[in-house]
């Protein structure tokens, strides 16, 4: 297939780009290169004949129309994607997640693409005290980020219902692995621990998330792309529930640090307590999560240990300004 992947320089996007190329597909990667879009993530495939890169915004209709020439399938991963940043600066998120999604949907419709895959998040469902979210459950987003992603989902499904466009939506659980921007919990705590810096745990640390390795997440997206039914939503979860404090303690063990680095900080506003996804619908397409969590987390820690040249430059400049705005003195526990 000839794929247009938006946000292909990000964490999940770059993994999907590499996977698509390894499967013999041609890939156009359209990325705005915001702070989390890193060309180094796709450097190893940059010169392959089946790959091309376009520096553009999905809200730019002309640029998107150009990128869509000859494309069979669009996989829309472009998004502002961090809850904490959405709380600090909520107005920027709908520009990409809602308006940009509407622009690329309409340009894809005009171009006659065969299928449009909207990549979303479990956070659109809100929090669930027990059981697991199913694709038919109502959307109750808690943060500006999850609300903007829910808006993108609704745009995508509206294009299916109004125009008959072949659209599928995936909603993934918390994803981890190499090349994740170090503002998210696992890479933040891994890199802080490697440097002997404090690990700022929100509240009591008993928030529960369902974790999935990035390779499994991308394989799930591929299963939906290839076999999913038009107009349907598919959850992509790891069936691997862990508290944030459990994740923190595992990272300390893998980095050779102790609990002295943990310091509990004021919980963030609207913090969802628990996420869990039912994935039976995706399983009927032949998909299953394969990466065992203990192995995946250990491999992830080793990747960050071996790739300081990737993350050390990131944790300066703009990142430091964000970190100070988000945590202030709360993020400054004594160094080990």
C-alpha positions, 0 to 999 in steps of 0.5 A, a space after each residue: 500500500 501507499 500510506 500517508 502517516 501523519 505525525 510519523 516523527 513522533 513516538 508511536 508514529 515513527 514506530 509505525 513508519 518503520 513497521 510499515 516499511 519493513 512490511 513492504 509498504 510505501 510511506 509518506 510521513 507528514 509531520 509539523 515537527 513540534 517539540 515532540 516530533 524528532 527526525 532522529 526517530 526515522 533517521 534509519 529509514 530516511 534514505 529508503 526508496 519507499 519513504 519520503 518526508 514532508 514538513 507540514 501541518 495537517 491543518 494546511 489544506 494545500 499541503 495535505 492535498 499535495 501529500 495525498 497524491 497517489 495515496 491509498 490509506 491515511 493513518 492520522 497520528 498527528 496530535 497534541 498528546 500530553 495531558 499536563 501540557 493541555 492543562 497548562 495551555 488548553 487552547 492549542 490542542 483543538 487546532 490539531 486534534 479537531 480542526 486539523 483532523 477535519 481538514 485532513 479528513 476532507 482532503 482525504 475524501 476529495 482525494 478518494 483514499 481507500 481508508 482513513 485510520 484515526 488513531 486515538 486514545 483510551 482517555 476519551 472514555 474517562 475513568 472507570 472504577 471497575 470492569 473495562 471500557 468497550 467501544 460502545 461506551 459513552 465518551 466522558 473525557 476529563 482533560 482538555 487533551 482527551 476532549 480534543 481527541 474525542 472531538 477528532 474521533 467524532 469528526 472521523 465518524 461523522 465523515 463516515 456517516 455523512 459522506 460514506 467515507 471508509 473510516 476506522 478509529 483505534 483507541 490505544 491504552 498507555 503506550 511505552 517503549 524506546 523513543 518516547 518523549 521524556 515528559 510521559 511517565 515512563 521515559 521521564 522517570 527512567 531518565 530522571 532515575 538514570 541521572 539521580 533526579 527526583 521522581 515526582 509521583 502525582 498524589 498517592 500514586 495509585 492511579 491505574 493504567 493499562 500499559 502496552 508496548 509500542 510494537 504491540 500498539 502499532 501491530 494493533 493499528 495495522 490489524 484494524 487498517 487491514 481487517 477492520 470494518 468501516 465505521 467501527 471503533 477498536 480498542 487497542 489495550 495490553 490487558 496489563 494494569 499497573 499503578 503508577 507507584 508500581 511502575 515507579 518502583 520497577 523503574 527504580 529497581 531497573 536503574 539501581 536506585 532506591 525509594 529516596 528519589 520518590 516524592 509525592 506531588 499535588 495531584 493534577 486537576 481532573 486526574 482519571 483514577 483508572 483506565 482499562 480496555 476490553 479488546 475482544 473486538 480487536 482480537 477477532 481480527 487476529 491480534 494479540 499483545 505479545 510483549 511481556 511487560 517485565 521484558 518490555 520495560 527492562 528493554 526500554 530502560 536499557 534503550 534509554 541507558 544506551 541512548 543518552 545522545 537521543 534524550 539528553 539534548 531534549 531535556 534542556 531548553 524548552 523542556 526545562 521551561 515546561 518542567 519548571 512550569 509543571 512541577 516547579 519546586 515539586 520536581 526538585 527532590 534531592 539528587 541521589 
